[in-house]
Amino acid sequence: MNVLFDEDQLRRLIANLKTLTGLPANILDPEGRDINLFRGHPPFCRMINDLPEGHRRCVACDRCKIQRYTAEKGFQLYRCHVGICEAIMPLYDKKRPLAYLAVGCYLDDSPLEEQWARTRTLLDWWPDGADALKDAFFQFRQYSKEEIQAYTETLEALSAYIQLKGMILTTEQTDLQRLEAYLDQHYMEKLSLESISRDLHIGRTKLCSLAKELSGGRTLSYLIAQRRISAAKLLLLQSSMPVSAVAETVGISDYNYFSKVFRSVTGITPSAFRKHTGRSYELS
């Protein structure tokens, strides 16, 4: 299944919701991957995602929560891997979920100290100790059950509007689209011609031809590098992660090799990209 998102319309809708309610919403694809529509995450979440291990845990949490969706309809509320309140609801095409509408990054109206105590026990992996995140944690807004109920019911109604306006559509995938989607999902892993051929059930010769078509005459290795660098560019702009941590997150553990690949794809070094592009990105 190939899912197409009207990112401009969805981004405007989510930005308007944040302006009206103060609560961030987001869209996840059918695999639970963030399609990067929302940038204004609270300080606590930004700090967690700036660390490669934290980013890995957040990505795994997003995937896990769609696998564990059990509600008969509407939103299912839960706490994420560090105890922050979130909610998720599928957006269906007939009986298949095309995407997931996620609401998150808030605290309920139970005592703040109790919520912090819960979160603190989940941060034993944080390198500076959990208390280094306490101030950021207490910047989360609290919402009552009534407020969250009103908000999620409004979003449930908006889901019909999203479908009516064709903001999320599906088409059958070609082998070319299957390869592109596979790389989007697995670019951070160790990949080879053999492993991709096996997973997609596409012969090696045909796979090389598809890669050549997708990359404008280049190799599969270049196509993989291109996808990794695309993800790295977003991390360089959206986070304060060190360049070495960005490299590790996108599947390249060698910093020098990452810099070489980044320059071969973009024409500049990762540090120069962050310095010269970051300012215009913030203002966009």
Phi and psi in degrees as GROMACS dihedral restraints (atoms count N, CA, C in turn):
[ dihedral_restraints ]
;  ai    aj    ak    al  type     phi  dphi    fc
    3     4     5     6     1  -107.6    20    10
    4     5     6     7     1   117.5    20    10
    6     7     8     9     1  -103.3    20    10
    7     8     9    10     1   129.0    20    10
    9    10    11    12     1  -111.6    20    10
   10    11    12    13     1   128.4    20    10
   12    13    14    15     1  -110.6    20    10
   13    14    15    16     1   132.3    20    10
   15    16    17    18     1   -84.7    20    10
   16    17    18    19     1    87.2    20    10
   18    19    20    21     1   -64.6    20    10
   19    20    21    22     1   -34.7    20    10
   21    22    23    24     1   -63.4    20    10
   22    23    24    25     1   -48.8    20    10
   24    25    26    27     1   -65.5    20    10
   25    26    27    28     1   -42.3    20    10
   27    28    29    30     1   -65.4    20    10
   28    29    30    31     1   -40.1    20    10
   30    31    32    33     1   -63.5    20    10
   31    32    33    34     1   -42.3    20    10
   33    34    35    36     1   -64.1    20    10
   34    35    36    37     1   -41.7    20    10
   36    37    38    39     1   -61.9    20    10
   37    38    39    40     1   -45.8    20    10
   39    40    41    42     1   -67.0    20    10
   40    41    42    43     1   -39.3    20    10
   42    43    44    45     1   -63.7    20    10
   43    44    45    46     1   -40.0    20    10
   45    46    47    48     1   -65.5    20    10
   46    47    48    49     1   -39.4    20    10
   48    49    50    51     1   -62.7    20    10
   49    50    51    52     1   -42.0    20    10
   51    52    53    54     1   -63.9    20    10
   52    53    54    55     1   -40.4    20    10
   54    55    56    57     1   -63.2    20    10
   55    56    57    58     1   -41.5    20    10
   57    58    59    60     1   -77.4    20    10
   58    59    60    61     1   -35.8    20    10
   60    61    62    63     1  -113.9    20    10
   61    62    63    64     1   -21.8    20    10
   63    64    65    66     1    82.2    20    10
   64    65    66    67     1    -5.2    20    10
   66    67    68    69     1  -100.8    20    10
   67    68    69    70     1   128.3    20    10
   69    70    71    72     1   -77.8    20    10
   70    71    72    73     1   141.3    20    10
   72    73    74    75     1  -123.1    20    10
   73    74    75    76     1   163.0    20    10
   75    76    77    78     1  -155.6    20    10
   76    77    78    79     1   168.2    20    10
   78    79    80    81     1  -117.7    20    10
   79    80    81    82     1   131.0    20    10
   81    82    83    84     1  -110.2    20    10
   82    83    84    85     1   145.8    20    10
   84    85    86    87     1   -77.5    20    10
   85    86    87    88     1   178.1    20    10
   87    88    89    90     1   -60.3    20    10
   88    89    90    91     1   -19.9    20    10
   90    91    92    93     1   -92.3    20    10
   91    92    93    94     1    -0.1    20    10
   93    94    95    96     1    89.0    20    10
   94    95    96    97     1    14.3    20    10
   96    97    98    99     1   -91.2    20    10
   97    98    99   100     1   135.8    20    10
   99   100   101   102     1   -65.9    20    10
  100   101   102   103     1   128.4    20    10
  102   103   104   105     1   -91.7    20    10
  103   104   105   106     1    13.2    20    10
  105   106   107   108     1    62.1    20    10
  106   107   108   109     1    49.1    20    10
  108   109   110   111     1   -91.8    20    10
  109   110   111   112     1   -26.6    20    10
  111   112   113   114     1  -112.5    20    10
  112   113   114   115     1   133.3    20    10
  114   115   116   117     1  -113.8    20    10
  115   116   117   118     1   -19.0    20    10
  117   118   119   120     1   -90.3    20    10
  118   119   120   121     1    54.0    20    10
  120   121   122   123     1   -70.6    20    10
  121   122   123   124     1   149.7    20    10
  123   124   125   126     1   -61.4    20    10
  124   125   126   127     1   159.0    20    10
  126   127   128   129     1   -53.6    20    10
  127   128   129   130     1   -41.9    20    10
  129   130   131   132     1   -58.4    20    10
  130   131   132   133     1   -47.1    20    10
  132   133   134   135     1   -67.8    20    10
  133   134   135   136     1   -36.5    20    10
  135   136   137   138     1   -63.5    20    10
  136   137   138   139     1   -41.2    20    10
  138   139   140   141     1   -64.3    20    10
  139   140   141   142     1   -41.9    20    10
  141   142   143   144     1   -62.0    20    10
  142   143   144   145     1   -45.5    20    10
  144   145   146   147     1   -75.2    20    10
  145   146   147   148     1   -19.0    20    10
  147   148   149   150     1   -70.1    20    10
  148   149   150   151     1   -19.6    20    10
  150   151   152   153     1   -95.8    20    10
  151   152   153   154     1   128.9    20    10
  153   154   155   156     1   -51.6    20    10
  154   155   156   157     1   -42.1    20    10
  156   157   158   159     1   -65.8    20    10
  157   158   159   160     1   -38.3    20    10
  159   160   161   162     1   -66.6    20    10
  160   161   162   163     1   -42.3    20    10
  162   163   164   165     1   -61.5    20    10
  163   164   165   166     1   -42.3    20    10
  165   166   167   168     1   -61.4    20    10
  166   167   168   169     1   -42.0    20    10
  168   169   170   171     1   -66.5    20    10
  169   170   171   172     1   -38.6    20    10
  171   172   173   174     1   -65.8    20    10
  172   173   174   175     1   -42.6    20    10
  174   175   176   177     1   -62.3    20    10
  175   176   177   178     1   -45.4    20    10
  177   178   179   180     1   -63.5    20    10
  178   179   180   181     1   -36.5    20    10
  180   181   182   183     1   -65.0    20    10
  181   182   183   184     1   -42.6    20    10
  183   184   185   186     1   -59.9    20    10
  184   185   186   187     1   -43.7    20    10
  186   187   188   189     1   -67.4    20    10
  187   188   189   190     1   -39.1    20    10
  189   190   191   192     1   -65.7    20    10
  190   191   192   193     1   -39.5    20    10
  192   193   194   195     1   -69.4    20    10
  193   194   195   196     1   -28.9    20    10
  195   196   197   198     1   -76.2    20    10
  196   197   198   199     1   -28.5    20    10
  198   199   200   201     1   -71.3    20    10
  199   200   201   202     1   -25.4    20    10
  201   202   203   204     1  -103.1    20    10
  202   203   204   205     1    14.1    20    10
  204   205   206   207     1   -68.1    20    10
  205   206   207   208     1   121.6    20    10
  207   208   209   210     1  -127.8    20    10
  208   209   210   211     1    -3.2    20    10
  210   211   212   213     1   -63.7    20    10
  211   212   213   214     1   146.4    20    10
  213   214   215   216     1   -66.1    20    10
  214   215   216   217     1   -34.5    20    10
  216   217   218   219     1  -164.2    20    10
  217   218   219   220     1   167.8    20    10
  219   220   221   222     1    70.6    20    10
  220   221   222   223     1  -160.2    20    10
  222   223   224   225     1   -83.3    20    10
  223   224   225   226     1   145.1    20    10
  225   226   227   228     1  -112.0    20    10
  226   227   228   229     1   123.3    20    10
  228   229   230   231     1   -95.3    20    10
  229   230   231   232     1   145.6    20    10
  231   232   233   234     1  -163.0    20    10
  232   233   234   235     1   178.5    20    10
  234   235   236   237     1  -113.2    20    10
  235   236   237   238     1   143.5    20    10
  237   238   239   240     1   -78.2    20    10
  238   239   240   241     1  -171.3    20    10
  240   241   242   243     1   -66.3    20    10
  241   242   243   244     1   -15.8    20    10
  243   244   245   246     1  -115.5    20    10
  244   245   246   247     1    17.9    20    10
  246   247   248   249     1    85.4    20    10
  247   248   249   250     1    13.3    20    10
  249   250   251   252     1   -88.7    20    10
  250   251   252   253     1   141.5    20    10
  252   253   254   255     1   -72.2    20    10
  253   254   255   256     1   135.8    20    10
  255   256   257   258     1  -147.2    20    10
  256   257   258   259     1   169.3    20    10
  258   259   260   261     1  -149.9    20    10
  259   260   261   262     1   153.0    20    10
  261   262   263   264     1  -145.0    20    10
  262   263   264   265     1   147.5    20    10
  264   265   266   267     1  -146.0    20    10
  265   266   267   268     1   133.9    20    10
  267   268   269   270     1   -72.6    20    10
  268   269   270   271     1   148.4    20    10
  270   271   272   273     1  -109.1    20    10
  271   272   273   274     1   111.6    20    10
  273   274   275   276     1   -93.4    20    10
  274   275   276   277     1   149.1    20    10
  276   277   278   279     1  -113.9    20    10
  277   278   279   280     1   100.1    20    10
  279   280   281   282     1    61.2    20    10
  280   281   282   283     1  -110.0    20    10
  282   283   284   285     1  -106.9    20    10
  283   284   285   286     1    -1.3    20    10
  285   286   287   288     1  -100.9    20    10
  286   287   288   289     1   133.5    20    10
  288   289   290   291     1   -72.9    20    10
  289   290   291   292     1   122.0    20    10
  291   292   293   294     1   -82.2    20    10
  292   293   294   295     1   -31.2    20    10
  294   295   296   297     1  -165.1    20    10
  295   296   297   298     1   179.4    20    10
  297   298   299   300     1  -130.8    20    10
  298   299   300   301     1   132.8    20    10
  300   301   302   303     1   -93.1    20    10
  301   302   303   304     1   119.9    20    10
  303   304   305   306     1  -114.2    20    10
  304   305   306   307     1   140.8    20    10
  306   307   308   309     1  -123.7    20    10
  307   308   309   310     1   133.8    20    10
  309   310   311   312     1  -161.3    20    10
  310   311   312   313     1  -173.9    20    10
  312   313   314   315     1    66.5    20    10
  313   314   315   316     1    54.2    20    10
  315   316   317   318     1  -147.9    20    10
  316   317   318   319     1   169.6    20    10
  318   319   320   321     1  -119.0    20    10
  319   320   321   322     1   150.4    20    10
  321   322   323   324     1   -81.7    20    10
  322   323   324   325     1  -172.2    20    10
  324   325   326   327     1   -94.0    20    10
  325   326   327   328     1    15.4    20    10
  327   328   329   330     1   -73.9    20    10
  328   329   330   331     1   163.1    20    10
  330   331   332   333     1   -53.5    20    10
  331   332   333   334     1   133.4    20    10
  333   334   335   336     1   -59.8    20    10
  334   335   336   337     1   -40.9    20    10
  336   337   338   339     1   -63.0    20    10
  337   338   339   340     1   -36.2    20    10
  339   340   341   342     1   -66.5    20    10
  340   341   342   343     1   -40.7    20    10
  342   343   344   345     1   -67.2    20    10
  343   344   345   346     1   -39.6    20    10
  345   346   347   348     1   -64.3    20    10
  346   347   348   349     1   -40.4    20    10
  348   349   350   351     1   -60.2    20    10
  349   350   351   352     1   -38.7    20    10
  351   352   353   354     1   -64.9    20    10
  352   353   354   355     1   -48.1    20    10
  354   355   356   357     1   -63.5    20    10
  355   356   357   358     1   -39.4    20    10
  357   358   359   360     1   -57.7    20    10
  358   359   360   361     1   -37.8    20    10
  360   361   362   363     1   -69.9    20    10
  361   362   363   364     1   -18.7    20    10
  363   364   365   366     1   -93.3    20    10
  364   365   366   367     1     1.8    20    10
  366   367   368   369     1  -113.1    20    10
  367   368   369   370     1    28.9    20    10
  369   370   371   372     1   -67.1    20    10
  370   371   372   373     1   -14.8    20    10
  372   373   374   375     1   -87.7    20    10
  373   374   375   376     1   -11.3    20    10
  375   376   377   378     1   -67.1    20    10
  376   377   378   379     1   123.8    20    10
  378   379   380   381     1   -62.2    20    10
  379   380   381   382     1   -31.5    20    10
  381   382   383   384     1   -94.7    20    10
  382   383   384   385     1     5.6    20    10
  384   385   386   387     1    88.7    20    10
  385   386   387   388     1   145.0    20    10
  387   388   389   390     1   -59.1    20    10
  388   389   390   391     1   -33.5    20    10
  390   391   392   393     1   -64.0    20    10
  391   392   393   394     1   -18.1    20    10
  393   394   395   396     1   -66.8    20    10
  394   395   396   397     1   -17.4    20    10
  396   397   398   399     1  -103.1    20    10
  397   398   399   400     1     0.0    20    10
  399   400   401   402     1   -62.1    20    10
  400   401   402   403     1   -46.2    20    10
  402   403   404   405     1   -60.0    20    10
  403   404   405   406     1   -42.1    20    10
  405   406   407   408     1   -65.8    20    10
  406   407   408   409     1   -37.8    20    10
  408   409   410   411     1   -59.7    20    10
  409   410   411   412     1   -42.1    20    10
  411   412   413   414     1   -75.8    20    10
  412   413   414   415     1     1.2    20    10
  414   415   416   417     1   -87.8    20    10
  415   416   417   418     1   -10.8    20    10
  417   418   419   420     1   -62.6    20    10
  418   419   420   421     1   145.0    20    10
  420   421   422   423     1   -83.0    20    10
  421   422   423   424     1   147.6    20    10
  423   424   425   426     1  -101.3    20    10
  424   425   426   427     1   142.7    20    10
  426   427   428   429     1  -131.1    20    10
  427   428   429   430     1   142.6    20    10
  429   430   431   432     1   -77.2    20    10
  430   431   432   433     1   165.6    20    10
  432   433   434   435     1   -60.9    20    10
  433   434   435   436     1   -37.8    20    10
  435   436   437   438     1   -64.8    20    10
  436   437   438   439     1   -40.9    20    10
  438   439   440   441     1   -65.0    20    10
  439   440   441   442     1   -44.4    20    10
  441   442   443   444     1   -66.4    20    10
  442   443   444   445     1   -39.7    20    10
  444   445   446   447     1   -61.6    20    10
  445   446   447   448     1   -44.3    20    10
  447   448   449   450     1   -63.8    20    10
  448   449   450   451     1   -40.8    20    10
  450   451   452   453     1   -67.5    20    10
  451   452   453   454     1   -46.7    20    10
  453   454   455   456     1   -67.4    20    10
  454   455   456   457     1   -35.7    20    10
  456   457   458   459     1   -66.0    20    10
  457   458   459   460     1   -35.8    20    10
  459   460   461   462     1   -64.9    20    10
  460   461   462   463     1   -42.1    20    10
  462   463   464   465     1   -66.6    20    10
  463   464   465   466     1   -34.5    20    10
  465   466   467   468     1   -61.4    20    10
  466   467   468   469     1   -39.3    20    10
  468   469   470   471     1   -67.6    20    10
  469   470   471   472     1   -38.5    20    10
  471   472   473   474     1   -66.9    20    10
  472   473   474   475     1   -23.9    20    10
  474   475   476   477     1   -61.9    20    10
  475   476   477   478     1   -34.5    20    10
  477   478   479   480     1   -67.1    20    10
  478   479   480   481     1   -35.4    20    10
  480   481   482   483     1   -65.8    20    10
  481   482   483   484     1   -40.8    20    10
  483   484   485   486     1   -59.9    20    10
  484   485   486   487     1   -42.8    20    10
  486   487   488   489     1   -68.6    20    10
  487   488   489   490     1   -43.1    20    10
  489   490   491   492     1   -60.4    20    10
  490   491   492   493     1   -40.9    20    10
  492   493   494   495     1   -82.2    20    10
  493   494   495   496     1    -0.9    20    10
  495   496   497   498     1    64.6    20    10
  496   497   498   499     1    36.2    20    10
  498   499   500   501     1   -73.9    20    10
  499   500   501   502     1   -21.5    20    10
  501   502   503   504     1  -134.1    20    10
  502   503   504   505     1   120.5    20    10
  504   505   506   507     1  -128.5    20    10
  505   506   507   508     1   163.9    20    10
  507   508   509   510     1  -132.2    20    10
  508   509   510   511     1   145.7    20    10
  510   511   512   513     1  -138.0    20    10
  511   512   513   514     1   162.6    20    10
  513   514   515   516     1   -71.5    20    10
  514   515   516   517     1   142.4    20    10
  516   517   518   519     1   -89.1    20    10
  517   518   519   520     1   137.5    20    10
  519   520   521   522     1   -85.1    20    10
  520   521   522   523     1   170.5    20    10
  522   523   524   525     1   -60.0    20    10
  523   524   525   526     1   -34.3    20    10
  525   526   527   528     1   -63.9    20    10
  526   527   528   529     1   -43.9    20    10
  528   529   530   531     1   -69.6    20    10
  529   530   531   532     1   -35.0    20    10
  531   532   533   534     1   -63.1    20    10
  532   533   534   535     1   -41.5    20    10
  534   535   536   537     1   -64.6    20    10
  535   536   537   538     1   -44.1    20    10
  537   538   539   540     1   -62.6    20    10
  538   539   540   541     1   -43.2    20    10
  540   541   542   543     1   -66.3    20    10
  541   542   543   544     1   -38.0    20    10
  543   544   545   546     1   -62.1    20    10
  544   545   546   547     1   -44.9    20    10
  546   547   548   549     1   -66.0    20    10
  547   548   549   550     1   -35.6    20    10
  549   550   551   552     1   -60.8    20    10
  550   551   552   553     1   -34.4    20    10
  552   553   554   555     1   -87.0    20    10
  553   554   555   556     1   -30.5    20    10
  555   556   557   558     1  -119.1    20    10
  556   557   558   559     1     8.8    20    10
  558   559   560   561     1   -58.0    20    10
  559   560   561   562     1   -27.5    20    10
  561   562   563   564     1   -81.8    20    10
  562   563   564   565     1    -2.2    20    10
  564   565   566   567     1   -97.1    20    10
  565   566   567   568     1   171.2    20    10
  567   568   569   570     1   -76.7    20    10
  568   569   570   571     1   115.4    20    10
  570   571   572   573     1  -118.0    20    10
  571   572   573   574     1   150.5    20    10
  573   574   575   576     1  -148.5    20    10
  574   575   576   577     1   164.9    20    10
  576   577   578   579     1   -56.9    20    10
  577   578   579   580     1   -41.4    20    10
  579   580   581   582     1   -65.8    20    10
  580   581   582   583     1   -45.7    20    10
  582   583   584   585     1   -68.4    20    10
  583   584   585   586     1   -39.5    20    10
  585   586   587   588     1   -68.7    20    10
  586   587   588   589     1   -41.2    20    10
  588   589   590   591     1   -59.0    20    10
  589   590   591   592     1   -42.7    20    10
  591   592   593   594     1   -67.2    20    10
  592   593   594   595     1   -45.9    20    10
  594   595   596   597     1   -68.3    20    10
  595   596   597   598     1   -35.3    20    10
  597   598   599   600     1   -94.3    20    10
  598   599   600   601     1    -6.9    20    10
  600   601   602   603     1    56.8    20    10
  601   602   603   604     1    43.6    20    10
  603   604   605   606     1  -122.3    20    10
  604   605   606   607     1   131.4    20    10
  606   607   608   609     1   -59.8    20    10
  607   608   609   610     1   153.5    20    10
  609   610   611   612     1   -62.3    20    10
  610   611   612   613     1   -41.4    20    10
  612   613   614   615     1   -62.9    20    10
  613   614   615   616     1   -45.3    20    10
  615   616   617   618     1   -66.0    20    10
  616   617   618   619     1   -36.7    20    10
  618   619   620   621     1   -62.9    20    10
  619   620   621   622     1   -41.2    20    10
  621   622   623   624     1   -63.7    20    10
  622   623   624   625     1   -38.3    20    10
  624   625   626   627     1   -66.5    20    10
  625   626   627   628     1   -40.5    20    10
  627   628   629   630     1   -64.1    20    10
  628   629   630   631     1   -43.1    20    10
  630   631   632   633     1   -61.7    20    10
  631   632   633   634     1   -40.5    20    10
  633   634   635   636     1   -63.2    20    10
  634   635   636   637     1   -38.5    20    10
  636   637   638   639     1   -69.1    20    10
  637   638   639   640     1   -41.1    20    10
  639   640   641   642     1   -69.9    20    10
  640   641   642   643     1   -33.2    20    10
  642   643   644   645     1   -98.9    20    10
  643   644   645   646     1     5.6    20    10
  645   646   647   648     1    73.2    20    10
  646   647   648   649     1    39.4    20    10
  648   649   650   651     1    97.5    20    10
  649   650   651   652     1     2.3    20    10
  651   652   653   654     1   -91.7    20    10
  652   653   654   655     1  -175.6    20    10
  654   655   656   657     1   -92.4    20    10
  655   656   657   658     1   171.3    20    10
  657   658   659   660     1   -62.8    20    10
  658   659   660   661     1   -39.0    20    10
  660   661   662   663     1   -59.5    20    10
  661   662   663   664     1   -40.8    20    10
  663   664   665   666     1   -66.8    20    10
  664   665   666   667     1   -39.1    20    10
  666   667   668   669     1   -62.7    20    10
  667   668   669   670     1   -41.8    20    10
  669   670   671   672     1   -64.1    20    10
  670   671   672   673     1   -44.7    20    10
  672   673   674   675     1   -61.5    20    10
  673   674   675   676     1   -40.9    20    10
  675   676   677   678     1   -60.8    20    10
  676   677   678   679     1   -42.4    20    10
  678   679   680   681     1   -67.3    20    10
  679   680   681   682     1   -40.3    20    10
  681   682   683   684     1   -64.3    20    10
  682   683   684   685     1   -41.4    20    10
  684   685   686   687     1   -68.6    20    10
  685   686   687   688     1   -34.7    20    10
  687   688   689   690     1   -60.1    20    10
  688   689   690   691     1   -43.7    20    10
  690   691   692   693     1   -68.1    20    10
  691   692   693   694     1   -38.6    20    10
  693   694   695   696     1   -63.2    20    10
  694   695   696   697     1   -38.2    20    10
  696   697   698   699     1   -61.2    20    10
  697   698   699   700     1   -41.6    20    10
  699   700   701   702     1   -63.6    20    10
  700   701   702   703     1   -43.5    20    10
  702   703   704   705     1   -65.6    20    10
  703   704   705   706     1   -38.2    20    10
  705   706   707   708     1   -63.2    20    10
  706   707   708   709     1   -34.0    20    10
  708   709   710   711     1   -87.6    20    10
  709   710   711   712     1   -33.5    20    10
  711   712   713   714     1   -96.0    20    10
  712   713   714   715     1    -7.8    20    10
  714   715   716   717     1  -138.2    20    10
  715   716   717   718     1   171.0    20    10
  717   718   719   720     1  -106.2    20    10
  718   719   720   721     1    21.0    20    10
  720   721   722   723     1   -58.7    20    10
  721   722   723   724     1   139.4    20    10
  723   724   725   726     1   -58.0    20    10
  724   725   726   727     1   153.5    20    10
  726   727   728   729     1   -58.8    20    10
  727   728   729   730     1   -38.7    20    10
  729   730   731   732     1   -62.4    20    10
  730   731   732   733     1   -36.2    20    10
  732   733   734   735     1   -71.2    20    10
  733   734   735   736     1   -37.7    20    10
  735   736   737   738     1   -60.0    20    10
  736   737   738   739     1   -45.2    20    10
  738   739   740   741     1   -57.9    20    10
  739   740   741   742     1   -45.8    20    10
  741   742   743   744     1   -64.0    20    10
  742   743   744   745     1   -39.5    20    10
  744   745   746   747     1   -64.4    20    10
  745   746   747   748     1   -35.0    20    10
  747   748   749   750     1   -91.8    20    10
  748   749   750   751     1     6.9    20    10
  750   751   752   753     1    99.9    20    10
  751   752   753   754     1    14.2    20    10
  753   754   755   756     1  -122.6    20    10
  754   755   756   757     1   106.2    20    10
  756   757   758   759     1   -80.6    20    10
  757   758   759   760     1   -22.0    20    10
  759   760   761   762     1   -89.3    20    10
  760   761   762   763     1   114.3    20    10
  762   763   764   765     1   -60.7    20    10
  763   764   765   766     1   -45.3    20    10
  765   766   767   768     1   -64.1    20    10
  766   767   768   769     1   -40.1    20    10
  768   769   770   771     1   -66.9    20    10
  769   770   771   772     1   -39.7    20    10
  771   772   773   774     1   -59.3    20    10
  772   773   774   775     1   -46.7    20    10
  774   775   776   777     1   -60.6    20    10
  775   776   777   778     1   -39.6    20    10
  777   778   779   780     1   -64.5    20    10
  778   779   780   781     1   -45.9    20    10
  780   781   782   783     1   -65.6    20    10
  781   782   783   784     1   -43.2    20    10
  783   784   785   786     1   -58.5    20    10
  784   785   786   787     1   -44.2    20    10
  786   787   788   789     1   -68.3    20    10
  787   788   789   790     1   -35.6    20    10
  789   790   791   792     1   -67.1    20    10
  790   791   792   793     1   -29.7    20    10
  792   793   794   795     1   -86.6    20    10
  793   794   795   796     1   -40.6    20    10
  795   796   797   798     1  -104.3    20    10
  796   797   798   799     1   -21.6    20    10
  798   799   800   801     1    91.6    20    10
  799   800   801   802     1    -6.4    20    10
  801   802   803   804     1  -137.7    20    10
  802   803   804   805     1   167.7    20    10
  804   805   806   807     1   -78.1    20    10
  805   806   807   808     1   160.9    20    10
  807   808   809   810     1   -58.2    20    10
  808   809   810   811     1   -41.6    20    10
  810   811   812   813     1   -64.5    20    10
  811   812   813   814     1   -41.3    20    10
  813   814   815   816     1   -66.7    20    10
  814   815   816   817     1   -37.4    20    10
  816   817   818   819     1   -61.5    20    10
  817   818   819   820     1   -46.8    20    10
  819   820   821   822     1   -62.7    20    10
  820   821   822   823     1   -41.9    20    10
  822   823   824   825     1   -67.6    20    10
  823   824   825   826     1   -46.1    20    10
  825   826   827   828     1   -87.6    20    10
  826   827   828   829     1   -24.9    20    10
  828   829   830   831     1   -98.1    20    10
  829   830   831   832     1   -27.3    20    10
  831   832   833   834     1   -59.3    20    10
  832   833   834   835     1   -40.9    20    10
  834   835   836   837     1   -63.1    20    10
  835   836   837   838     1   -46.7    20    10
  837   838   839   840     1   -68.4    20    10
  838   839   840   841     1   -30.6    20    10
  840   841   842   843     1   -65.9    20    10
  841   842   843   844     1   -42.7    20    10
  843   844   845   846     1   -63.3    20    10
  844   845   846   847     1   -31.3    20    10
  846   847   848   849     1   -87.1    20    10
  847   848   849   850     1   -10.9    20    10
